[in-house]
Amino acid sequence: MTKTKNRTLQRVLLAFLLIGSAIGAEEGDAQDLEVRDEVTFLSPGVIAARQEGWIGSDHLYNLTADIGITIEILRTTEGELPFSADDLKKAVSSVFEKVNIYPETKGYRPLPYFHILIMIQPISNGYVVFLEGRLFEPVELERVVFRSGTTFQAITWERQNLIVSPKDKFKETVTDSVVDIAKQFADRFDFFETLRLREQTEK
């Protein structure tokens, strides 16, 4: 078995483990375990206490398919770009539609939405580009209670990419990177949606 397959298998097993924790675990179970304080999972998602320490994974179980898309482009210089926010939004939408995410059916509700942030810095004969894809969802925090119609929005999934592109391949390179991030999200959404439907069938 290759290293890639090993990593995939580990992620699948971890996802099942964390889903069980989120759905069926009793409150206070984590408090009964003696685990290290250090958290090594440094991304949005869910973490769970285990004897070996805190473990984490993304967690898109039961996520609605009505997810908006927002593209934000930040740059240090003016001038026309070879792509637009609308171009990139269409590319993301095409990826999402393959796993039955339809952003245009979202209606008036602002959350959840998928945000692509692109930061561009020109260099000699090219560009350095930082890209980040992140899912914003409404979340509840124990430290504050809001009145109806007010909520926190927080990042619950994210991926980043840092690329260097030559000028003549700028549009292609950025578009490919945006599509790659969108595919990573779509793959995880599809995995958890398949799991949810399988559990419903087995009930």
N, C-alpha and C positions, 0 to 999 in steps of 0.2 A: 504494500500500500504506500502511495506516495505521501510526501509531507503535506501537499495540498489537500488530499483526501483525508488525512489524519486531522488536519485543522478543521475541515468541514464537519467531520464526524463529531469532534469535540464541541463545536458550536451547536450542533443539533442536540446533542445530549445535554448541554448546558441550558439550552432553551427549554427543553422539557422539564428539567429540574427547577428552573426559575418559575415556569408557569405553574407548576405544582405548588411552589411556595406562595405565589401571589393569590392563587385561587383557594387552596385548601388548608394552608398553614394556620395554626392558632396564633393569635397575638401573644407576644411574649416568648415565643419559641427561641428567637434569636438571643434574647436576654439570658436564657439559661445556658448558652454555649460560651465557653471560654475561648475567645478568638483574638487574634492580633488586631490592634486598633488601626493599623496601616491599611489603607484602601489602595489597591493597585489598578483597579478599573477606573480610568480617568475620563470616561465619556458619559454622556447622558444615557440613561437606561435604568435598569433595576439592579440592585445589589442584594445579596443574601448572605447571612452568616452561616458558615459551615465550620466543622472542626478544624479544617486546614486553613481557615481564614475567610475573609470577605471575597466573594466572587461576583462577577457582574456580566451582564449581557444586554444588548438591546432587547426591547420587549414591545412588539407591535400587535400583540394579541387583542382581538376584538376592536381593532381600529376601524373607524368608518372609511368607506371608499370615497366619500365626498371631501376631497382635499384640494384646497386652492393652491395656486402656484404664483409665487412672486419672485421676480428677478431684480436684483439690485447690482448696479455696476458703479464702482468707485475708481477714479483714476486721477493721476497727478497732473496730467496735461490735457489741453483741449484738442479738438480735432475729430474728424469723422472716423468711426470704427467700422470695420468690415462686417460687423454683425450688430443686431439690435436686441434689446430685451425681448421684444416680441418674437424674434427669430428663435431665441433660446427657449422661450416659454413653449413655443410650438414643438420644439425638439423634446422637451421634458414631457409634454402632454402625450406625445406619440409613444414614449416609453411607458407611461402610466396606463394608457388605454389597453396595453397588452395584458395587464394584470387586473383589468376592470376597475381602475381608478379613473373617475371622470370628473375633472376639476370644474368643468363648465356647468355641472348640475348642482353646484354648491349653494346657490341662492345668496341670501343676504348675510348668512352667518360668517363671521370673520375667521373662526377657528374650527378645525385645524387648518394650517396651511404649510406648504413646503416652500422654503425660502432658499434661493440660490444667491449667494453673495460672491461677487467677482471683484477683485482688487488688482489693478493693472499698473505696473511700473515700467516705463520704457527703459531700455538699455541699448548699448551699441548693437545695431543690426537686429534688434529683436525686443522681446518683452519678458519680464518676469510676472507671472500671474498666480495669485492665490485664489483658490476657489473653495467655497464651503457650501454644502447642502445640509439643511437642518429642518426638522419638523417642529413646528410650534403647536402646542396643545394647551387647553385650559387645565390648570392644576389647582388643587386645594392644599393650603398649608395650615398646619395646626396653629401657627403663631398669629394668625389674623383671620377674621371672618368678615366677608364683604356682604353688602346688601345685594338683593337680586339685581341681575344685570351687570354686575361687576365681577371680574375674575382675574387671576394671574394668567399670563401666557408664559410658557416656559419651553425651552428646547428639550425634547425627549428623544431625539435621534439626530446624529450629525456625522458627517464625513468631510474630510478636507483633502485638498490636493494642491501641491505647489509645483508649477511647471515653468520651464523656460522655452519660449517659442521664437523661431526666426520670423522675420516680418512677412515673408512670402507664404508662411503656413499658419499665420496667426488665427484666422477664422477657423480653419480646420482643427487646430490644436485645442482652442478654447471650446469649440462645440463638442469635440470628442470627449473632453474632460467633463463637461457638464452632463453629457449623456451617460458617461461612466458612473458618475455619482448618482444620477437618477436611476440607473439600472441596479445599483447596489441597494437603494431604498426599495425599489419595486420587487427585487428578489426576496428581501426580508418580509415585505408586506405579503407577498404571495405565499411564502412559507407559513407564516402565522395564520393566514386566512385558510389555507388548506388544512392546517391542524384544527382550527375552530370548526370547520365544516365536518371534518372527520369525527370530532367529538360529538357534534350534534347528531350525526348519523348513528353513532354507537349507543346513544342514550335510549 
